[in-house]
Each structure stands twice: as C-alpha cells, then as structure tokens.
C-alpha cells in the first residue's frame, strides 16, 4: 500500500506539472479558450489532490484508520468544499465576480 501511495503522489505531481505547462502554453494562443479553461481546472485541482494523498500517506505511516481519523475527515470536507468552489468559479458566471475580487487582493 505504501508503494502504491508513493506512485500515486508521483503520478499526480507529474500531471500537475504537465497541466501547468499546458496552461502556460494556452495563454500564448488566445483562440484556445476551451482547452485553456480545462487546463486551468486541472491545474487548480491537482495541488489539492496532492495534499489529500499526502494526508492519507501520513495517516497510513502512523498506523491510524482512515475511517476513524478526524484529520482525514477534516481534509475530506475541505477538499469537497474546494472542489465545489472550483466548479463554481470556473464554470459559472461567478467567474467574473471572483476575477473582480481577486484584483482587489493582488
């Protein structure tokens, strides 16, 4: 199980780097708007997957049960909220509102 988790971490990290590179290339060509949105979606999703996999790996190394772990439940709820917010910001009209808000914080 430990080796499978490490392989999953490496594979997720490789996908994250690939989608980040594809997103940067997508910014060069403005006619690629739909692929750019898809690349942005996965570029935002994979870091959160890495955090979830790292939590599972650490709990496994400590010998704790995932079903009874408060830390895993907290990470799962936060990841679910992140996933819902990511869908809302990238695929709804709220995107323009969040862009206006992000300009204020940058």
GROMACS elastic network, one bead per residue, 0.5 to 0.9 nm:
[ bonds ]
;  ai    aj funct       b0    kb
    1     4     6  0.50847   500
    1     5     6  0.62814   500
    1     6     6  0.87491   500
    1    60     6  0.86608   500
    2     5     6  0.52210   500
    2     6     6  0.63828   500
    2     7     6  0.87198   500
    2    57     6  0.71590   500
    2    60     6  0.76731   500
    2    61     6  0.79590   500
    3     6     6  0.50928   500
    3     7     6  0.61712   500
    3     8     6  0.85874   500
    4     7     6  0.50351   500
    4     8     6  0.61404   500
    4     9     6  0.86369   500
    5     9     6  0.61805   500
    5    10     6  0.86424   500
    5    53     6  0.71641   500
    5    54     6  0.83749   500
    5    56     6  0.81281   500
    5    57     6  0.63829   500
    6     9     6  0.50104   500
    6    10     6  0.61997   500
    6    11     6  0.85295   500
    6    53     6  0.87646   500
    6    54     6  0.88673   500
    6    57     6  0.79151   500
    7    10     6  0.51163   500
    7    11     6  0.60199   500
    7    12     6  0.84911   500
    8    11     6  0.50676   500
    8    12     6  0.59862   500
    8    13     6  0.84189   500
    8    50     6  0.88329   500
    8    53     6  0.76556   500
    9    12     6  0.51990   500
    9    13     6  0.60698   500
    9    14     6  0.85486   500
    9    49     6  0.87017   500
    9    50     6  0.63256   500
    9    53     6  0.65149   500
    9    54     6  0.74456   500
   10    13     6  0.51065   500
   10    14     6  0.61142   500
   10    15     6  0.86468   500
   11    14     6  0.50642   500
   11    15     6  0.62289   500
   11    16     6  0.85852   500
   12    15     6  0.50911   500
   12    16     6  0.60963   500
   12    17     6  0.86959   500
   12    46     6  0.65741   500
   12    47     6  0.83797   500
   12    49     6  0.74153   500
   12    50     6  0.66136   500
   13    17     6  0.62759   500
   13    18     6  0.86072   500
   13    46     6  0.74419   500
   13    47     6  0.79032   500
   13    50     6  0.70857   500
   14    17     6  0.52144   500
   14    18     6  0.61926   500
   14    19     6  0.86812   500
   15    19     6  0.60792   500
   15    20     6  0.84371   500
   15    42     6  0.86713   500
   15    43     6  0.86210   500
   15    46     6  0.75497   500
   16    19     6  0.52823   500
   16    20     6  0.60821   500
   16    21     6  0.86178   500
   16    42     6  0.74174   500
   16    43     6  0.59244   500
   16    44     6  0.85672   500
   16    45     6  0.84358   500
   16    46     6  0.55223   500
   16    47     6  0.71102   500
   17    20     6  0.50705   500
   17    21     6  0.62052   500
   17    22     6  0.86299   500
   17    43     6  0.81279   500
   18    21     6  0.51950   500
   18    22     6  0.61900   500
   18    23     6  0.85859   500
   18    43     6  0.86697   500
   19    23     6  0.59627   500
   19    24     6  0.85511   500
   19    39     6  0.55978   500
   19    40     6  0.76941   500
   19    42     6  0.65989   500
   19    43     6  0.55314   500
   19    46     6  0.89664   500
   20    23     6  0.50759   500
   20    24     6  0.62996   500
   20    25     6  0.87098   500
   20    39     6  0.72778   500
   20    40     6  0.77839   500
   20    42     6  0.84733   500
   20    43     6  0.56198   500
   20    44     6  0.89880   500
   21    24     6  0.51701   500
   21    25     6  0.63029   500
   21    26     6  0.85807   500
   21    39     6  0.89970   500
   22    25     6  0.50523   500
   22    26     6  0.60327   500
   22    27     6  0.88073   500
   22    35     6  0.89907   500
   22    36     6  0.79796   500
   22    39     6  0.65816   500
   22    40     6  0.89821   500
   23    27     6  0.64770   500
   23    35     6  0.83945   500
   23    36     6  0.58773   500
   23    37     6  0.83979   500
   23    38     6  0.86360   500
   23    39     6  0.52785   500
   23    40     6  0.61738   500
   23    43     6  0.76294   500
   24    27     6  0.53697   500
   24    28     6  0.71519   500
   24    36     6  0.87240   500
   25    28     6  0.54576   500
   25    29     6  0.71971   500
   25    36     6  0.87482   500
   26    29     6  0.54308   500
   26    30     6  0.70466   500
   26    31     6  0.86835   500
   26    32     6  0.62840   500
   26    33     6  0.77398   500
   26    35     6  0.74033   500
   26    36     6  0.53829   500
   26    39     6  0.81829   500
   27    30     6  0.61868   500
   27    32     6  0.81558   500
   27    33     6  0.86381   500
   27    36     6  0.72563   500
   28    32     6  0.89168   500
   29    32     6  0.58606   500
   29    33     6  0.82798   500
   30    33     6  0.60905   500
   30    36     6  0.86222   500
   31    34     6  0.85035   500
   32    35     6  0.56501   500
   32    36     6  0.60230   500
   32    37     6  0.87637   500
   33    36     6  0.50137   500
   33    37     6  0.62574   500
   33    38     6  0.87839   500
   34    37     6  0.51763   500
   34    38     6  0.64073   500
   34    39     6  0.87087   500
   35    38     6  0.50062   500
   35    39     6  0.60847   500
   35    40     6  0.85033   500
   36    39     6  0.50291   500
   36    40     6  0.60312   500
   36    41     6  0.85070   500
   37    40     6  0.50341   500
   37    41     6  0.61165   500
   37    42     6  0.87822   500
   37    90     6  0.73260   500
   37    91     6  0.86677   500
   38    41     6  0.50651   500
   38    42     6  0.64157   500
   38    43     6  0.84678   500
   39    42     6  0.53201   500
   39    43     6  0.58629   500
   39    44     6  0.85155   500
   40    44     6  0.61259   500
   40    45     6  0.85046   500
   40    90     6  0.83482   500
   41    44     6  0.53287   500
   41    45     6  0.61430   500
   41    46     6  0.88301   500
   41    86     6  0.74852   500
   41    87     6  0.81614   500
   41    90     6  0.69856   500
   42    46     6  0.59632   500
   42    47     6  0.89835   500
   43    46     6  0.58663   500
   43    47     6  0.74809   500
   44    47     6  0.64502   500
   44    48     6  0.75445   500
   44    86     6  0.77854   500
   45    48     6  0.56594   500
   45    49     6  0.65373   500
   45    82     6  0.86971   500
   45    83     6  0.75197   500
   45    86     6  0.78598   500
   46    50     6  0.62131   500
   46    51     6  0.87704   500
   47    50     6  0.50225   500
   47    51     6  0.64528   500
   47    52     6  0.88169   500
   48    51     6  0.51177   500
   48    52     6  0.63363   500
   48    53     6  0.86827   500
   48    79     6  0.68826   500
   48    82     6  0.81804   500
   48    83     6  0.88560   500
   49    52     6  0.50767   500
   49    53     6  0.61237   500
   49    54     6  0.85136   500
   49    79     6  0.81690   500
   50    53     6  0.51334   500
   50    54     6  0.60603   500
   50    55     6  0.85825   500
   51    54     6  0.50900   500
   51    55     6  0.62095   500
   51    56     6  0.87374   500
   51    75     6  0.85258   500
   52    55     6  0.51142   500
   52    56     6  0.63408   500
   52    57     6  0.86726   500
   52    72     6  0.82616   500
   52    75     6  0.67270   500
   52    76     6  0.75434   500
   52    79     6  0.76730   500
   53    56     6  0.50761   500
   53    57     6  0.61332   500
   53    58     6  0.86440   500
   54    58     6  0.61294   500
   54    59     6  0.85601   500
   55    58     6  0.51969   500
   55    59     6  0.61502   500
   55    60     6  0.84896   500
   55    71     6  0.81156   500
   55    72     6  0.69431   500
   55    75     6  0.78502   500
   56    59     6  0.52097   500
   56    60     6  0.60599   500
   56    61     6  0.86274   500
   56    66     6  0.74056   500
   56    72     6  0.72558   500
   57    60     6  0.50565   500
   57    61     6  0.61856   500
   57    62     6  0.86733   500
   58    61     6  0.50577   500
   58    62     6  0.62200   500
   58    63     6  0.86381   500
   58    64     6  0.89373   500
   59    62     6  0.50722   500
   59    63     6  0.62099   500
   59    64     6  0.53958   500
   59    65     6  0.73325   500
   59    66     6  0.71100   500
   59    69     6  0.81914   500
   59    71     6  0.86809   500
   59    72     6  0.80815   500
   60    63     6  0.50879   500
   60    64     6  0.60765   500
   60    65     6  0.74768   500
   60    66     6  0.79093   500
   61    64     6  0.78324   500
   64    67     6  0.88497   500
   64    68     6  0.78303   500
   64    69     6  0.68270   500
   65    68     6  0.55156   500
   65    69     6  0.60353   500
   66    69     6  0.52091   500
   66    70     6  0.84845   500
   66    71     6  0.87016   500
   66    72     6  0.62538   500
   66    73     6  0.81547   500
   67    70     6  0.84753   500
   67    72     6  0.77874   500
   67    73     6  0.78716   500
   68    71     6  0.89803   500
   68    72     6  0.82047   500
   68    73     6  0.81910   500
   69    72     6  0.53592   500
   69    73     6  0.64393   500
   69    74     6  0.87470   500
   70    73     6  0.51180   500
   70    74     6  0.61352   500
   70    75     6  0.86277   500
   71    74     6  0.51135   500
   71    75     6  0.61915   500
   71    76     6  0.85458   500
   72    75     6  0.50859   500
   72    76     6  0.60027   500
   72    77     6  0.85904   500
   73    76     6  0.50120   500
   73    77     6  0.61685   500
   73    78     6  0.85622   500
   74    77     6  0.52414   500
   74    78     6  0.61559   500
   74    79     6  0.84873   500
   75    78     6  0.50893   500
   75    79     6  0.59248   500
   75    80     6  0.84770   500
   76    79     6  0.50682   500
   76    80     6  0.61054   500
   76    81     6  0.86522   500
   77    80     6  0.50757   500
   77    81     6  0.62542   500
   77    82     6  0.85795   500
   78    81     6  0.50988   500
   78    82     6  0.60925   500
   78    83     6  0.85506   500
   79    83     6  0.60430   500
   79    84     6  0.86312   500
   80    83     6  0.50349   500
   80    84     6  0.62676   500
   80    85     6  0.86440   500
   81    84     6  0.51705   500
   81    85     6  0.61582   500
   81    86     6  0.84769   500
   82    85     6  0.51225   500
   82    86     6  0.59488   500
   82    87     6  0.85843   500
   83    86     6  0.50594   500
   83    87     6  0.62763   500
   83    88     6  0.86584   500
   84    87     6  0.52186   500
   84    88     6  0.62425   500
   84    89     6  0.87557   500
   85    89     6  0.61040   500
   85    90     6  0.85603   500
   86    89     6  0.52946   500
   86    90     6  0.61275   500
   86    91     6  0.82867   500
   87    90     6  0.54572   500
   87    91     6  0.57077   500
   87    92     6  0.76177   500
   88    91     6  0.57103   500
   88    92     6  0.54802   500
   88    93     6  0.81632   500
   88    94     6  0.67078   500
   88    95     6  0.75388   500
   89    92     6  0.60591   500
   89    93     6  0.76361   500
   89    94     6  0.56656   500
   89    96     6  0.84116   500
   89    97     6  0.87379   500
   89    98     6  0.69707   500
   90    93     6  0.83184   500
   90    94     6  0.79847   500
   90    95     6  0.59195   500
   91    94     6  0.81113   500
   91    95     6  0.73346   500
   92    95     6  0.61133   500
   92    96     6  0.88550   500
   93    96     6  0.62775   500
   93    97     6  0.76311   500
   94    97     6  0.51026   500
   94    98     6  0.62165   500
   94    99     6  0.85678   500
   95    98     6  0.52007   500
   95    99     6  0.61020   500
   95   100     6  0.86821   500
   96    99     6  0.50350   500
   96   100     6  0.63129   500
   96   101     6  0.87136   500
   97   100     6  0.52151   500
   97   101     6  0.63786   500
   97   102     6  0.87116   500
   98   102     6  0.59718   500
   98   103     6  0.85778   500
   99   102     6  0.50284   500
   99   103     6  0.63008   500
   99   104     6  0.88830   500
  100   103     6  0.53407   500
  100   104     6  0.68345   500
  101   104     6  0.52786   500
  101   105     6  0.67931   500
  102   105     6  0.51958   500
  102   106     6  0.62475   500
  103   106     6  0.53062   500
